[in-house]
Structures are given as structure tokens and as C-alpha cells.
Amino acid sequence: AMCGDDAEVSIGGVDEDFYTGDINYAETQMTFGEYYGYYLVYMSGLTIDETYVDVVSADVNKYGGLVIDTGTTLHYLPSSVVKTIESTVEDAVESVSDSFFEWSSCVTSDELSSFPEIKYTFSASDDDDATTFDVSLEPEHYLLYYDDCYYWGFESSTLAIFGNIGMKDKAIIF
């Protein structure tokens, strides 16, 4: 669990004192249907406030799913998805311009309230009728906090990755 400046690891089981509510589990997917090379989870959707992004046609699961990776800081998604997120954020936040998405500028914590919520929808498997569950990210979970400032936390990549900034305040079980 990555919670602010603190992180905890539990090996050999799940510490039930560490969380409340139910745990959603997803099958680890195989890369190209052949081997388990990463912790891949099938991603079936993405929503930015009320804007739905079709991640399946954007081929976000190209390698078998989205990688859940504590060793990667940012979120990586196909460029068409990142551009849709950027456009929606730019429309919602007055102080944001193209330079923000290029890491040439940042925002303060006072500006976070105008940023939209981003919701990843994961599926328990790649079956069409698989159970789905959502992971909601507030701005603090998709923007990178550094030196009293928040920077853009998405980059384009053909390999989709859910980075560790999205794992803050969540219990992740591998």
C-alpha cells in the first residue's frame, strides 16, 4: 500500500486490519496469450467525469492487458486515450495549457479542485461477461507531486501501465 509518504508491504497474506470493504480481484492476463511476463489486468473502460473513452478500440490491452506496476511512477496509455484525457482536462481547468502536458508548467494544490475525476474500469478477466470494477482517481492520484507542485502524470505508450501515483491510498494485492 502506498499512502502518502508511508508505504507498507505484507508478505504471505493479506492483513485484514489494513483495509475496509470488499477486495476486487482480477485474473492476471498472459502476454500475447503465451506467458506471464507482467501483472497484466484487462482494462475495459475509462471515464473522465462523464466522458467515456473507448480503450478497447484504442488497443489498451494490446499486450494482454494493462500493466499494474509499482516500479513505474506515471500512467501510460495509448496516445489517442492520453489526448482525450488532456483535452477533457484542458476544457475543465482554466489554468491548464499545452505547456502543462509537456512538463513545462505545473499547478498548485489550490487548483486541484477543478480537475476531473478519472475512473479506470477493470475486468476480472478478458471474457465479455466478466465482472467489472472501477478504480477512481482524484487529481492527487494521476498528477505527480514534486517540489510543492503537481505535474502531468500521463504519457503515451503502446504498453499501457497503471503507475504508482494511482496506487496512493489504495491496497494493491499481487
Order of alpha helices (4+ residues) and beta strands (2+ residues): beta-beta-beta-beta-beta-beta-beta-beta-alpha-alpha-beta-beta-beta-beta-beta-beta
